[in-house]
Amino acid sequence: MDRTVGAELDVTVVGACELELQVAVAHVPGVEVQDRLSLVLDGRELTPREVTTPHGGRMHLVDAEPGELQIRYAATLTGRGTPDEAGGDDLSVYRRPSRYAASDTLGGFAIKQFGAVSDEDLLEVVSSWVGTRLDYVPGSSGPTDGATDTLLAGAGVCRDYTHLVVALLRSLGVPTRLVAVYAPGCDPMDFHAVAEAHVSGGWHAVDATALAPRSTLVRIATGRDAADTAFLANNGGAIVLDRSVVTAVASSGLPDDDLDQLVQLG
């Protein structure tokens, strides 16, 4: 499977700051990647520092003075990789409540709603319930909204759907994390977020939005919730995101996605 992905970000740097950028595809064993990242501030190219984040992620750090910054990233991926394995304290960390997935406050609700569901059906049932309970409405949520806010509001975007899935599954004792991805076929096209739950001995993708086939997704960053996986953040100073264009294409077309089946990212 060949996939081509990319991002164009135009940013006004209002005050000098350090930028954290997570747009580069993660290193996945078995996938050949050819990519390029460029950052140009008022016509001057900046050189970012790459650091490794959990599960093959790559964060780029750069110091930026005030000005107009153009960020361009493009990658071509060939092949399908080896699914990520649980290591170290993963299964413990991803059972715990986190900033946007307060699973401890939803425990009673989750048990009452899904406690009778069998283990083999749980991911499909929770995904379907969230997908039908919420309305996908761009702009309906704010950057500080978490899973409980989304449940009460009844609407959100992909990160909100994912936070609710993550919180509900963790409430039921299932290790679950958020993955930022490029998503061929996603409409509207943008950076996308899905959940990964550890069942049947492996990590399996859960996308309650059903906006893109899970088998084509390309991992960018993996973490407890959106606080760990933001595509752009600043330390100090201030920035304004003026323009964002994301592309993601699967060269062989989009496969069907049977939501009853378990799917691993690769």
C-alpha positions, 0 to 999 in steps of 0.5 A: 500500500502506497500513501502520500501525505502532507501538510501546509501551515502558514503561521504568524509568529507574534512573539518569539517562542519555541514551536513544537511541531508534530506533522512528520509520520511516525517511524513504523518498522516495515514501512519505507518513508521518503519525506521532507520538512521545511520551515521558512520564516520571512524567507529564511530557512530554519533548521528544526531539532527532531526528538523521538516521542513514544511509539515511533513519533517524531517531534520537531522543535524550532526557535522562531522570532516574530514574522511569517512562518511557512511550514511544508511537509510531504511524505510518501510511504511504501508498504505496510508496517508491523503493528505496534506492540504494548511495551513497558508500562503502556497497559497501565498508563493507557488505563489511567484518566488523563486531561481530556479523557476523565475516565474516572468520572464516567465509570458508573455511566460506562458500566451501566451502558456497556457493562453487559457487552461481551469483550469481543463486541465491545469496541464495535458497540462503543464506537457505534454508540459514540458515532450515533450519539454525537453530531459531527459539527466543525467549530462546535467544541473548544480547545479545553473541552474533554470527554464529559463536555462532549457527552453533554454537548452531543456534538464535536469533531474527530478529537472529541469523538476520540476522547469520548471513546477513550474515556469510555473504554478506559472506564471499562478497564480497556487500555486505550490511547489517542493517535493523530493520523493522516487519513486518506479519504477523510472528508472534510480533509484535515489532521484526524484523530482515532483511538487505539484500544488494546484487546485480543493481544494487540492495539486496534483502531477505533474511529467513531466518526467512520470518516476514513478507512482504518487500514489506510491511516498513517500514524503521526503521534500517539499519546494519552489524549490530544495534549500529547499529540497536538500538531502545533504548539508554542512555548512562550510568545504567541502564534496565530495559525493563518492557514492549514491544508492537509492532504492524504491519498492512498494510491490503490484507492480506498478499501471498504472498512467493515466496522465489525472487524478489528483493524491494526494500524500499520 
